[in-house]
Amino acid sequence: MPDVVVIGAGVVGLSAAIAAQARGLSVTVLEREAPAAGASAGNAGAFAFTDILPLASPGILKKAPKWLLDPLGPLSIPPSYAVQIAPWMFRFWRACSASRVAHSTAAQTALMDLSRAELEPFLAETGTAAMLRKEGNLQVYESQAELNASLPGWKVREKHGIEFHHMDASAMAAIQPGLAARFTHGTFTPGWYSIADPKLYTLALADHFQAKGGVIERTEVLGLHPVDGGVEITTRNGTRRAKRVVLAAGAFSHQVARSLGETIPLETERGYNTTLPLDAFDLRTQVTFGGHGFVVTRLSTGIRVGGAVELGGLKLPPNFRRSEAMLEKARAFLPGLKPDGGVQWMGFRPSLPDSLPAIGRARATPNVVYAFGHGHLGLTQSAGTARLVADLLTDRPMTIDITSFSPQRF
């Protein structure tokens, strides 16, 4: 019987498995598909440590009605899913109050600071340091008014010591040539890191974990049940036991948590992208088109155009018209972009209504630790989450206060 079974071989699950392994624990990872099969494969590759403001905010409430009118816009809800997601949307709306946003921002900042501090030592330990890039991020605006609307958010970041520089079109061109003339203002954040390729990074973590004696098995976990001395795990291939379990199964985590009697309001932000060949554009920094809900990122494997939010659950078929719509905008915003030869992708981002992850023990047993619901920030917060999970597994004092991430807060 292993000391720990981790459910999920995405970037959060594998990071937690490696951190537990480094504490001298024997660890097995159970994965329903394969390492890096989910959102860890197709994200934008950013360590967005400066992204401390929750998605649930008054600002998103102002933009949402306009966005929702466009079925291919930055935020959409398929009509067939609207009734099912209504309770989650109500919780999201409540999380947008000023007091709750301030609370979520403080909690998010603490986790970001921890994740940033843990990242480079973790990369060094896993032999992946060469994959880290420090090329910054350029947020672009189409008018002075759009820049002005963003200023309250930048003031919050400034309060937390985050470096940024507002600039005009000529200054932006020095950082990223080739932007369309419609973008008149921008904000550059130099402390924005990225990874060479998120899928290759996650696969490298899987290789490191196994080289250190860890085991990865492919099976779907159906339920968890507390037993004397540990946890019984029911899978498609039978039952097994572990002393402790980490539930890090991304968008599927709430289904497993139900077997422990917990109803956690996890929803799925379906993200879309197109990855073009490397020569598609001379991209020198990640560019965020915030008013349109997508980013363009240079990876070691290509130029990725992706983002947006489709709240559509796990079962609806992909709507790749969303990928095509973002690519069409990217062609207009980056006139030199070559749009041919791209590969489309859709993945599930596991999101909770207040934009904070669930990190903590299950109500039913202290032998199950939850680590899911990071939304857009799974890669960003993976090293920090791994540290917290390892501390929980070994009953060490928490590095930060994790009360705000309690799985029982709902």
HELIX and SHEET records of a PDB file:
HELIX    1   1 VAL A   11  ALA A   22  1                                  12    
HELIX    2   2 ALA A   39  GLY A   42  1                                   4    
HELIX    3   3 PRO A   58  LEU A   68  1                                  11    
HELIX    4   4 PRO A   79  TYR A   81  5                                   3    
HELIX    5   5 ALA A   82  ARG A   94  1                                  13    
HELIX    6   6 ALA A   98  THR A  126  1                                  29    
HELIX    7   7 ALA A  129  MET A  131  5                                   3    
HELIX    8   8 GLN A  144  LYS A  159  1                                  16    
HELIX    9   9 ALA A  169  ILE A  175  1                                   7    
HELIX   10  10 PRO A  198  ALA A  211  1                                  14    
HELIX   11  11 GLY A  250  PHE A  252  5                                   3    
HELIX   12  12 SER A  253  ALA A  257  1                                   5    
HELIX   13  13 ARG A  258  LEU A  260  5                                   3    
HELIX   14  14 LEU A  278  ALA A  280  5                                   3    
HELIX   15  15 GLY A  290  HIS A  292  5                                   3    
HELIX   16  16 ARG A  321  PHE A  333  1                                  13    
HELIX   17  17 GLY A  375  LEU A  377  5                                   3    
HELIX   18  18 SER A  382  LEU A  393  1                                  12    
HELIX   19  19 THR A  403  PHE A  405  5                                   3    
SHEET    1   A 6 VAL A 215  ARG A 218  0                                        
SHEET    2   A 6 VAL A  27  GLU A  31  1                                        
SHEET    3   A 6 VAL A   4  ILE A   7  1                                        
SHEET    4   A 6 ARG A 244  LEU A 247  1                                        
SHEET    5   A 6 VAL A 368  PHE A 372  1                                        
SHEET    6   A 6 ALA A 358  ARG A 361 -1                                        
SHEET    1   B 3 ALA A  46  PHE A  47  0                                        
SHEET    2   B 3 TYR A 193  ILE A 195 -1                                        
SHEET    3   B 3 LEU A 132  ARG A 133 -1                                        
SHEET    1   C 4 LEU A  75  SER A  76  0                                        
SHEET    2   C 4 GLY A 302  LEU A 311  1                                        
SHEET    3   C 4 GLU A 267  LEU A 276 -1                                        
SHEET    4   C 4 VAL A 343  SER A 351 -1                                        
SHEET    1   D 7 LEU A  75  SER A  76  0                                        
SHEET    2   D 7 GLY A 302  LEU A 311  1                                        
SHEET    3   D 7 PHE A 294  LEU A 299 -1                                        
SHEET    4   D 7 GLN A 286  PHE A 289 -1                                        
SHEET    5   D 7 ASN A 137  TYR A 141  1                                        
SHEET    6   D 7 HIS A 185  THR A 189 -1                                        
SHEET    7   D 7 HIS A 165  ASP A 168 -1                                        
SHEET    1   E 3 VAL A 221  VAL A 227  0                                        
SHEET    2   E 3 GLY A 230  THR A 235 -1                                        
SHEET    3   E 3 GLY A 238  ALA A 242 -1                                        
END                                                                             
